[in-house]
Amino acid sequence: MPRCDGWRCHLYRLAVHPAHRRQGVATALLHAAECRFAELGGRRGDAMVLERNDQAHHAWSAAGYAPEHQWRRWTKPLVG
């Protein structure tokens, strides 16, 4: 699901069912999100990708994204 705060555009949970991978589905979804970001005036796209997900690293790299090693997400559970 894409989100944009006015200049940074975030992608969360971009996934394709294993039976439908390697058919251009992720490319089409990412293209649609990037077009929407441009409509909103976004200047940078980013995605949260697990460090251990090598398959995703290859996919995001092929789409033109690169890791920013100086940043780490900080979280806090709000329930439980």
C-alpha positions in Angstrom: 0.0 0.0 0.0 1.6 3.3 -1.0 1.7 6.3 1.3 3.1 9.8 0.7 3.9 12.6 3.1 4.3 15.3 0.5 7.9 14.4 -0.7 8.7 10.9 0.6 6.6 8.1 -0.8 6.6 4.8 1.1 5.7 1.3 -0.1 4.6 -1.3 2.4 3.9 -5.0 1.8 4.5 -5.3 -1.9 4.2 -9.0 -2.5 3.2 -11.4 -5.2 1.8 -14.9 -4.7 4.5 -17.4 -5.5 2.3 -18.9 -8.3 2.3 -15.6 -10.1 5.9 -14.5 -9.7 8.1 -13.8 -12.7 5.1 -12.6 -14.7 5.6 -8.8 -14.3 3.0 -8.4 -11.6 5.3 -6.7 -9.1 6.7 -4.5 -11.9 3.2 -3.4 -12.8 2.2 -2.8 -9.2 5.4 -0.8 -8.6 4.9 1.2 -11.7 1.3 2.1 -10.7 2.5 3.2 -7.3 5.3 5.3 -8.7 2.9 7.0 -11.1 0.6 7.8 -8.2 3.5 9.2 -6.2 4.4 11.5 -9.1 0.8 12.7 -9.2 1.0 13.5 -5.5 4.3 15.5 -6.0 6.5 12.9 -4.4 10.2 13.2 -5.0 11.5 10.0 -3.4 10.2 6.5 -3.1 11.3 4.1 -0.4 10.4 0.6 0.7 10.9 -1.3 3.9 12.7 -4.6 3.0 13.9 -7.2 5.5 17.6 -7.4 5.7 17.5 -11.2 5.4 15.2 -11.2 2.3 17.8 -11.6 -0.5 15.1 -12.3 -3.1 13.5 -9.0 -2.4 16.9 -7.2 -2.5 17.4 -8.4 -6.0 13.9 -7.3 -7.1 14.1 -3.9 -5.5 17.6 -3.4 -7.0 16.3 -4.3 -10.4 13.6 -1.7 -10.0 16.2 1.0 -9.4 16.1 1.1 -5.6 19.1 1.0 -3.4 19.6 0.5 0.4 20.4 3.4 2.6 22.6 1.7 5.3 22.7 4.8 7.5 18.9 4.4 8.3 17.2 1.8 10.5 13.6 1.7 11.4 12.7 2.2 15.1 9.5 0.8 16.3 7.4 0.6 19.5 4.5 -1.8 20.1 1.5 0.2 21.2 -0.5 -2.8 22.5 0.4 -5.8 24.6 
